[in-house]
Amino acid sequence: MHDKNAISTSHRYETIFCVFLLAVVFLYRDNSHLVYPKILYSFAGLLTFNLFAGWLLRRGSTRAGVAAGIVLGNCALITGILSQSGGADSNLWVLYLLPIYTVCLLLNGFQLVLIVLGIVSFNAVFHCLAVDHAIDGSTMFNLSLKTGLFVFAAAATWRMAQKDRRSLEKVEESRWEMELMGRRMEAQKTTIQESKQMASIGQAAGGIAHDIAGPLTVILGTARMLLEDNVAQIYRTDLERIVRAAQLCETISSNVLSFARSHAVETEPCDMRRVVESALQIYEPLLLERKIDIETEFAPNLSTITGCSSQLERVLLNLFSNARGAMKDGGRLRIVVEESSPRPFSNPWVQVIVEDTGPGISPAAFAKIFKPFNTTKAPGEGTGLGLYVCRQIAVEHQGRLHVENREEGGARFILSIPSSAAVAQAVAEPVKQAA
């Protein structure tokens, strides 16, 4: 499909050329210096060339090189027509207005000045060489009249062309703003729909969290009783893992109830290394069961963050689960905890990088990976809420969750949380600016 602006430019160019054809027909009958059949060939060349020029413009070929070629081509053909229709005495000199109008339509002001000066100079030289007598006052008057007409036509046409360009720009800008407004309205509609769905899920989750509180209490109490029994000491490591997982479930259940009641989650200073180690302690057996090697790398002297450790563990457990699902035949899970600065001379952020050696994320899934109710898992294996909730938790901690595909294969999730010092700096900067 051709560009609308290119089609409009082509139509204007062809209209101008048709006007000049009518002028040629009118002047043709009063010219007794025509050289046949050469003049017919010249007119046929002019017609063919400008039909081709209109076709180029319709295809969007409005670059400066193409436009300059059209202008110079017309100048050459018009010169040939003048030489076959009386030279300096030809009444077809008005055809030189065609390249002037072409410049106004397609090129800029500086190029217009150059073309007009070239046409004026060429016409003067052509006129002086063509006359077979001394240049008199009448010759100078005719030459000055033509030059004035060229300059006036260029100035008037350029002004109209500029107004036309500004009008087209305003129309294009209005069209773009309407399209942008339409996209925003569609995005808001989607957001409202998602918010309604999440509100319904929040209410349902609150009821579920309340109902599972009793069974969790039984599981946790039984595991603690077995830890105190000497006979069960051979299972001590497994029982401690059960206790830790049950405690995390209790905390998550409490957080879900707080979310359903619109209560803010309590935060405290956290060591991200301990958060990662705690999440691994729970999920490591499931990774090893699938023959997934685990590599950890912790930067020394990590900054403290302010957040909810159970919520952050929830994010990591979800990332571990997704990595396990991506590496069905085994692989390697690499976890890196480091610091980074989003901008020079700012306080650090703490990053947790989770990399797997699975197939990576397809382009279709990549665009909506953090959207709610979006899942690539088989029916019954996922709700499509895991990564959405993970990103929400990151945002609540004033951080972000980013995903990318690794060049060597697999996916890389990056959880970035500002350190306590970075949060304090962010709060202090607006106060300084206000002061």
C-alpha positions in Angstrom: 0.0 0.0 0.0 1.3 3.4 -1.0 1.8 6.2 1.6 -1.1 8.7 1.6 1.3 11.7 1.6 3.1 10.2 -1.4 -0.1 9.8 -3.3 -1.2 13.3 -2.5 2.2 14.7 -3.7 1.8 12.7 -6.9 -1.7 14.1 -7.5 -0.5 17.7 -7.0 2.4 17.2 -9.3 0.3 15.6 -12.1 -2.2 18.5 -11.7 0.5 21.1 -12.2 1.8 19.2 -15.2 -1.7 19.0 -16.8 -2.0 22.8 -16.4 1.3 23.2 -18.2 0.1 20.9 -21.0 -2.9 23.2 -21.5 -0.6 26.2 -21.6 1.6 24.5 -24.2 -1.5 23.7 -26.4 -2.6 27.4 -26.2 0.9 28.7 -27.0 1.6 26.0 -29.6 -0.8 27.6 -32.2 0.9 31.0 -32.1 4.5 29.7 -32.7 5.7 29.8 -36.3 9.2 28.6 -35.5 8.4 25.0 -34.7 10.8 22.4 -36.2 9.0 19.2 -37.3 9.2 16.4 -36.4 11.9 17.1 -33.7 9.5 19.3 -31.7 7.0 16.4 -31.5 9.7 14.1 -30.2 10.7 16.6 -27.6 7.0 17.0 -26.4 6.7 13.2 -26.4 9.8 12.9 -24.2 8.5 15.6 -21.8 5.2 13.8 -21.5 6.7 10.4 -20.9 9.3 11.7 -18.4 6.6 13.4 -16.3 4.3 10.4 -16.4 7.2 8.4 -15.1 8.0 11.1 -12.4 4.3 10.9 -11.2 4.6 7.1 -10.9 7.8 7.5 -8.8 6.2 10.0 -6.5 3.2 7.8 -6.1 5.5 5.0 -4.8 6.9 7.3 -2.2 10.1 8.2 -4.0 10.3 11.8 -2.6 14.0 11.7 -1.6 16.1 14.8 -2.6 18.0 12.8 -5.2 14.8 11.7 -7.0 13.3 15.2 -6.8 16.5 16.8 -8.1 16.6 14.3 -11.0 13.0 15.3 -11.9 13.9 19.0 -11.9 17.0 18.6 -14.0 15.4 16.3 -16.4 12.6 18.8 -17.0 15.1 21.6 -17.5 17.0 19.6 -20.1 13.8 18.6 -22.0 12.4 22.2 -21.9 15.7 23.5 -23.3 15.3 21.0 -26.2 11.8 22.3 -26.8 13.0 25.9 -26.9 15.7 25.1 -29.4 13.1 23.5 -31.6 10.6 26.3 -31.3 12.4 29.5 -32.0 15.2 29.7 -29.3 15.1 33.1 -27.7 12.0 34.1 -29.6 10.1 31.0 -28.5 6.9 31.7 -26.5 7.3 28.3 -24.8 9.8 29.7 -22.3 7.0 29.6 -19.7 7.7 25.9 -19.4 10.6 26.8 -17.2 8.0 27.5 -14.5 7.4 23.7 -14.3 10.7 22.8 -12.7 10.3 25.9 -10.4 6.9 24.5 -9.2 8.4 21.1 -8.8 11.1 22.4 -6.5 8.5 24.2 -4.4 6.6 20.9 -4.1 9.5 18.5 -3.4 12.6 20.3 -2.2 13.6 22.9 0.4 14.1 26.7 0.2 17.9 26.7 -0.4 17.5 24.2 -3.3 14.7 26.4 -4.7 17.0 29.4 -4.7 19.8 27.4 -6.5 17.3 26.1 -9.2 15.8 29.6 -9.8 19.3 31.2 -10.1 20.3 28.4 -12.5 17.2 28.8 -14.7 17.6 32.6 -14.7 21.3 32.4 -15.6 20.7 29.7 -18.2 17.8 31.6 -19.8 20.0 34.7 -20.0 22.9 32.9 -21.6 20.6 31.0 -23.9 18.8 34.3 -24.9 22.1 36.2 -25.5 23.7 33.4 -27.6 20.5 32.9 -29.7 20.0 36.5 -30.8 21.8 37.5 -34.0 22.0 41.2 -33.3 23.3 43.5 -30.5 21.5 43.4 -27.2 19.3 46.4 -27.1 16.8 47.8 -24.6 14.0 45.7 -25.9 16.0 42.5 -25.4 17.0 43.5 -21.8 13.3 44.3 -21.1 12.2 40.9 -22.2 14.9 39.2 -20.3 14.2 41.2 -17.1 10.5 40.5 -17.5 11.1 36.7 -17.7 13.5 36.9 -14.8 11.0 38.8 -12.7 8.3 36.3 -13.6 10.5 33.4 -12.6 11.3 35.0 -9.2 7.7 36.0 -8.5 6.4 32.6 -9.4 9.0 30.9 -7.2 8.2 33.1 -4.2 4.4 32.8 -4.5 4.4 29.1 -5.1 6.9 28.5 -2.3 4.6 30.4 0.1 1.6 28.3 -0.9 3.6 25.1 -0.7 4.7 25.9 2.8 1.1 26.6 3.9 0.2 23.3 2.3 3.0 21.4 4.1 2.0 22.9 7.5 -1.6 21.9 6.9 -0.6 18.4 6.1 1.7 18.2 9.2 -1.2 19.4 11.4 -3.5 16.8 9.8 -0.9 14.1 10.3 -0.3 15.2 13.9 -4.0 15.2 14.7 -4.3 11.7 13.1 -1.4 10.4 15.2 -2.9 12.0 18.4 -6.2 10.3 17.7 -4.5 6.9 17.2 -2.5 7.4 20.4 -5.7 8.3 22.3 -7.4 5.2 20.9 -4.5 3.0 22.1 -4.6 4.6 25.5 -8.3 4.1 25.8 -7.9 0.4 24.8 -5.1 0.0 27.3 -7.2 1.6 30.1 -10.1 -0.7 29.2 -7.8 -3.7 29.5 -6.4 -2.4 32.8 -9.9 -1.9 34.2 -10.9 -5.4 33.1 -7.8 -6.9 34.7 -8.3 -4.9 37.9 -11.8 -6.3 38.2 -10.5 -9.8 37.6 -7.8 -9.4 40.2 -10.2 -8.0 42.7 -12.4 -11.1 42.3 -9.3 -13.3 42.7 -8.2 -11.3 45.7 -11.5 -12.0 47.4 -11.4 -15.7 46.5 -7.8 -15.9 47.6 -8.6 -14.3 50.9 -11.3 -17.0 51.6 -8.9 -19.8 50.6 -6.1 -18.4 52.8 -8.5 -18.3 55.7 -9.6 -21.9 55.1 -6.1 -23.4 54.8 -4.9 -21.7 58.0 -6.3 -24.6 60.1 -4.6 -27.4 58.1 -1.3 -25.5 58.1 -1.5 -25.2 61.8 -1.9 -29.0 62.0 1.0 -29.7 59.6 3.3 -27.2 61.4 2.4 -28.5 64.9 2.9 -32.2 63.9 6.3 -31.5 62.3 7.4 -29.7 65.4 6.3 -32.6 67.7 8.2 -35.1 65.5 11.3 -32.9 65.8 11.2 -33.3 69.6 10.8 -37.1 69.2 14.1 -38.9 69.4 12.8 -41.7 67.2 12.3 -39.3 64.3 15.7 -37.7 64.4 16.8 -39.6 61.3 14.3 -37.4 59.4 15.3 -34.2 61.1 16.5 -32.5 57.9 13.2 -33.3 56.1 11.2 -32.2 59.1 13.0 -28.9 59.4 12.3 -28.3 55.7 8.6 -29.1 56.3 8.5 -26.6 59.2 10.2 -23.9 57.1 7.8 -24.5 54.2 4.8 -24.5 56.4 5.9 -21.3 58.1 6.3 -19.7 54.7 2.8 -20.8 53.7 1.5 -19.2 56.8 3.2 -16.0 56.0 2.0 -16.0 52.4 -1.5 -16.8 53.7 -1.3 -13.8 56.0 -0.1 -11.6 53.2 -2.9 -12.7 51.0 -5.4 -11.8 53.7 -3.7 -8.4 54.1 -4.0 -7.9 50.3 -7.6 -8.8 50.3 -8.2 -6.4 53.2 -6.1 -3.7 51.5 -3.6 -3.7 54.3 0.0 -2.7 53.7 2.6 -5.4 54.0 5.1 -4.9 56.8 8.7 -4.3 55.8 12.0 -4.6 57.6 15.7 -4.6 56.8 16.5 -7.7 54.8 19.7 -9.5 53.7 19.1 -10.7 50.2 21.6 -13.5 50.5 19.6 -15.0 53.4 16.4 -14.6 51.4 17.9 -16.6 48.5 19.4 -19.2 50.7 16.1 -19.7 52.5 14.2 -20.1 49.2 16.8 -22.6 48.0 16.6 -24.6 51.2 12.9 -25.2 50.4 13.1 -25.8 46.7 16.5 -27.4 46.3 15.3 -31.0 46.6 12.8 -30.5 43.7 15.6 -29.1 41.5 18.0 -31.9 42.3 15.2 -34.5 41.7 15.1 -33.3 38.1 18.9 -33.5 37.8 19.3 -29.7 37.7 22.7 -28.4 38.9 22.6 -25.3 41.1 25.3 -22.6 41.0 25.3 -19.7 43.3 27.4 -16.6 43.3 27.1 -14.0 46.1 28.9 -10.6 46.0 30.7 -9.7 49.2 29.4 -7.0 51.6 25.9 -6.8 50.0 23.9 -3.7 51.0 20.8 -4.1 53.1 17.4 -3.7 51.5 14.1 -2.8 53.1 11.3 -5.2 52.3 9.2 -8.2 53.2 11.5 -11.3 53.2 8.5 -13.7 52.7 7.3 -11.8 49.7 10.7 -11.8 48.1 11.0 -15.6 48.8 7.7 -16.0 47.1 9.2 -14.3 44.0 12.3 -16.5 44.0 10.3 -19.7 44.5 8.2 -18.8 41.5 11.3 -18.2 39.4 12.8 -21.5 40.5 9.6 -23.3 39.7 9.5 -21.8 36.2 13.1 -22.7 35.6 12.4 -26.2 36.8 9.5 -26.5 34.3 11.7 -25.2 31.5 14.5 -27.8 32.1 12.4 -31.0 32.0 15.5 -33.1 31.1 17.9 -31.5 33.5 20.2 -28.5 33.2 21.8 -25.8 35.2 20.3 -23.1 37.4 22.6 -20.2 38.1 21.8 -17.7 40.8 23.8 -14.5 41.1 23.3 -11.9 43.8 25.2 -8.6 43.2 25.0 -4.9 43.4 24.5 -2.3 40.6 23.9 1.4 40.3 21.2 2.6 38.0 23.0 5.9 37.4 26.4 7.3 38.4 27.1 8.4 41.9 23.8 6.9 43.2 23.4 4.4 46.0 23.4 0.7 44.9 20.6 -1.6 44.1 20.7 -5.3 44.9 20.1 -7.7 42.0 19.2 -11.3 42.0 19.8 -12.9 38.6 18.2 -16.3 37.9 19.4 -18.1 34.8 18.3 -21.4 33.3 19.5 -23.5 30.3 16.0 -24.2 29.0 14.7 -23.3 25.5 14.2 -19.7 26.4 11.1 -17.6 25.8 9.4 -17.4 22.4 8.7 -14.0 20.8 4.9 -14.5 21.1 5.2 -15.2 24.8 7.8 -12.5 25.5 5.5 -9.6 24.7 2.9 -10.6 27.4 4.9 -12.6 29.8 4.0 -10.4 32.8 0.3 -10.1 31.8 -2.2 -11.7 34.2 -3.8 -15.0 33.2 -1.1 -15.6 30.5 0.6 -19.0 30.7 2.4 -21.2 28.3 1.8 -24.3 30.5 -0.6 -27.0 29.7 -4.2 -26.7 31.1 -4.3 -27.4 34.8 -0.5 -26.8 35.3 -0.6 -23.0 35.6 -2.9 -20.1 36.4 -0.9 -17.4 34.5 -0.6 -15.3 37.6 2.8 -16.2 38.9 5.0 -13.7 37.0 2.3 -11.1 37.2 2.3 -11.3 41.0 6.1 -11.4 41.1 6.3 -8.1 39.2 3.7 -6.6 41.5 5.8 -7.6 44.5 8.9 -6.0 42.9 7.0 -2.8 42.2 5.7 -2.7 45.8 9.4 -2.9 46.9 10.1 0.1 44.5 12.1 -2.3 42.3 11.6 -4.1 39.0 11.6 -7.5 37.5 13.1 -7.9 34.0 13.4 -10.8 31.7 15.6 -11.5 28.7 16.8 -14.5 26.6 20.4 -15.6 27.0 22.5 -15.6 23.8 23.7 -19.1 24.7 20.1 -20.4 25.3 17.7 -20.2 28.2 16.1 -17.4 30.0 17.4 -14.8 32.5 15.2 -13.1 35.1 16.6 -10.1 36.9 15.0 -9.0 40.2 16.3 -5.5 41.2 15.5 -4.0 44.6 16.9 -0.6 45.8 19.0 -0.8 48.9 17.9 1.0 52.0 20.3 3.8 51.2 19.0 4.2 47.7 15.4 4.4 49.0 16.5 7.1 51.5 18.2 9.0 48.7 15.1 8.9 46.5 13.0 10.3 49.3 15.6 13.0 50.1 16.0 14.3 46.5 12.5 15.8 46.1 12.9 17.5 49.6 16.2 19.1 48.5 14.6 20.3 45.2 11.7 21.8 47.1 14.0 23.6 49.5 
